[in-house]
Amino acid sequence: MNYIGMPAGMWVLFRKSFRDNLVSVLHFTDQEADQIAVSAKQKYKEIINRLPEFEKDDWFRMNIVNCAVFSSFLLSMKTKPDIEQLKEYYEKAMMIKPMKWFCRLGGKQKYSDKDVRKMKAAAERNAADRNPYSWNMEFLPYADGSGYEARFSKCGICTLMKELGLYEQVPAMCHLDYAMSEASGVTDFVRKYTLASGGPYCDCGYKKKRG
């Protein structure tokens, strides 16, 4: 994957938030945060450049780019905070105004015919069979019509972060699903398992908010 277009734009969009939350959440000094951010940019480019190109219709590409941003900052820290601190750090770094707008926009189409078609297409694609940094999933609608579950058997984030020696930090990224669903305004997110915690799969359950 080349560091042009969307990957470069995502760095520009999130770099300041990831840097500032080093101070406000993880309590690094401003000088330390600046040093980490400088190092992270180079590591981010290196991660992006090692990734293969994604198939044209594979919308999971954004997920792996977000993972590359987070991983580049983690790799630039001399010591890693604990997982609860990293959950807060990643959530606050990601949930900036443009991301909240993106989530609300997605919420307007959630559970629509278009949304269901997109999920079914992703399930049929099984992109991780050809690209280990993508995802394989099943689409499982709830029988009572209350929403659906996306059940993942292969996870590109797990693959990449394991290669980078960061597998223990994957749950910090998994936690963002709750914040994004809440920001959509239409979904209650439910989950029982994650691959990163040793589960048989990652279940992402999207239930329609009542009232």
C-alpha positions, 0 to 999 in steps of 0.5 A: 500500500502506498503512502498517498491518498487515504493513508496520508490523509488519515495521518493528517487527520488524526496525528494531532489527536494521537499526539495530544492524548499522549499528554492528556490521557497517558501523562507523557510530557509535551516534549516526550509527546513531540518526540513520539509523534515524530518517530511515529510518522516514520514508523507509520510510513514504514507500516503502510508501505509494507502492506499489500494493496486492498481490493477495490471494494474492500472497505476494511482498508480504513480499519487497517490504516487506523491500526497502522496509526495506533501501532506507529505510536505504540512502537514509538513509546519506550514503555507501553501503558496498561490496556485500560489506559490504552483503551481510553487513549485510542478512543479519545484519539479516534473520536474527534469531530470528523469521526463522530460526524462519520459515525452519525452519517453511517447511523442514518443508513444503518439497517437500511437495505443498502447497509444490509447489501454492503454487509452481505457483500463483505461476507461473500467476499472473504477478502482475508483469503487473499489478503491476510490484513483484511477480514472474513466475516459472516452476516447473521441477522437477528431472527426478531428483526432487532438488527444483526451480527457481523461475526469475524473469523479472520482479523487483519488487525490481529494479523498486523499487530501480531507481526509488530509484536503488539498483539497484547494491545489489540483489545484497545482497538476492539473497544472502539466499536462501542464508542463508534456505535454509541456515536451513530445514535441508532445502535446498542453494540453487544459482544461476547467474544474477540479473537484477540482474547482467545475467543472462537470469533469476534462477534459484533452485534448491532441492535437497534436502539429502542425509542 
